[in-house]
Amino acid sequence: MLHSFKGTNKFDSNYLISGDSSRLLFDDAKQKSVDELLENPDMKDMFAYSYPKGKVGIPVKFQDTGRIRNGDFFKKELSTFLKSMALSGMANGIIMIQCTLSTDRNYCTKKISK
């Protein structure tokens, strides 16, 4: 993970630590039901199911790799990505991503009309 995600710089005492020194718990050591894995996953839970190599068919029930996602982690990574886009002068790309993620249907209209 440390090599794949720009926002994550190191691992220390069961925490992933980002460049801004914020900490994200890796493993809460709790046994979780399928619903709990989806509703409140830690970082380790995202790897609860093995990721098969090669061609993959229809996933077996409750073995849908990639479905378990830690929202705090992905928000942090998206923030890092958006900042890098802003620094490289890609403001329109940032607005499009924000529009895609926004739950406010008028958000895009407000941003684009400025």
PyMOL commands that set and color helices and strands:
alter all, ss='L'
color gray80, all
select helices_A, chain A and resi 34-39+44-47+71-87+91-101+107-112
alter helices_A, ss='H'
color red, helices_A
select strands_A, chain A and resi 8-12+15-18+23-25
alter strands_A, ss='S'
color yellow, strands_A
deselect
rebuild
show_as cartoon
